[in-house]
Amino acid sequence: MKNRPEPNEAWLQYLRRTGKFCCLILLAWGEIEFHIDQIVAKEFGLYYDDKKARILLELPFGKKLEFLKKQGVICNEEYEVINKFQQKRNKLFHGREDPFFLTLGDKERNALMNNAVEAAQLALDIGLGCHGKKDKE
C-alpha cells in the first residue's frame, strides 16, 4: 500500500480510507481551525494575517463558531456538525475522562472519523461560500 493518496484523492479521504485515526483527527481539526479563522476575519473585513485580526483569532474556537452562527454565516445544522466534532475531539485528546482516544472501539472511531471529514468539508465549503447549496431531489 502506498503511503499517500491515490490520484484525485484528498488527504482526509485517504486517511479515512486507511483508518489512520489520529492523523485524520489532527488534520481535520487543523483544517477546521484554519478555515474558521479565515471566515471570522473576513466577516470583519480583515485579512487572516492582518494585525487587527489577531485579537479575533485568539478568541476560543467555540466563541468564533457561535459568532458565525449568530451572524447567519453558518446555519444550525452546520454549527452542530462542527461543534459536535470539536466537543468530542476535545474530550478525547484533552479530557481526563474515559474514553481516551486509544480506548475507543471501532464503531466509535468510525463515527468520529466520519464526523471529522464532514466537519472539515463544511468548514472549507463555508469559507468558499458554496455551503447550503444542496441539490433538490
CORQUI-V9333 format. One record per backbone hydrogen bond with DSSP energy under -0.5 kcal/mol. NH is the residue of the N-H (numbers start at 1). CO is the residue of the C=O. Records with the same first field share a line. If there is no record, write none. Layout:
BEGIN
NH->CO / CO
END
This chain:
BEGIN
9->6
14->10
15->11
16->12
17->13
18->14
19->15 / 16
20->15
21->19
24->20
25->21
26->22
27->23
28->24
29->25
30->26
31->27
32->28
33->29
34->30
35->31
36->32
37->33
38->34
39->35
40->36
41->37
42->38
43->39
44->40 / 41
45->42
46->41
50->47
53->50
54->50 / 51
55->52
56->52
57->53
58->54
59->56
63->60
64->60
65->61
66->62
67->63
68->64
69->65
70->66
71->67
72->69
73->68
74->68
79->75
80->76
81->77
82->78
83->79
84->80
85->81
86->82
87->83
88->84
89->85
90->86
91->87
92->88
93->89
94->90
95->90 / 91
101->92
103->100
104->101
109->105
110->106
111->107
112->108
113->109
114->110
115->111
116->112
117->113
118->114
119->115
120->116
121->117
122->118
123->119
124->120
125->121
126->122
127->123
128->124
129->125 / 126
130->125
131->125
133->130
134->132
END
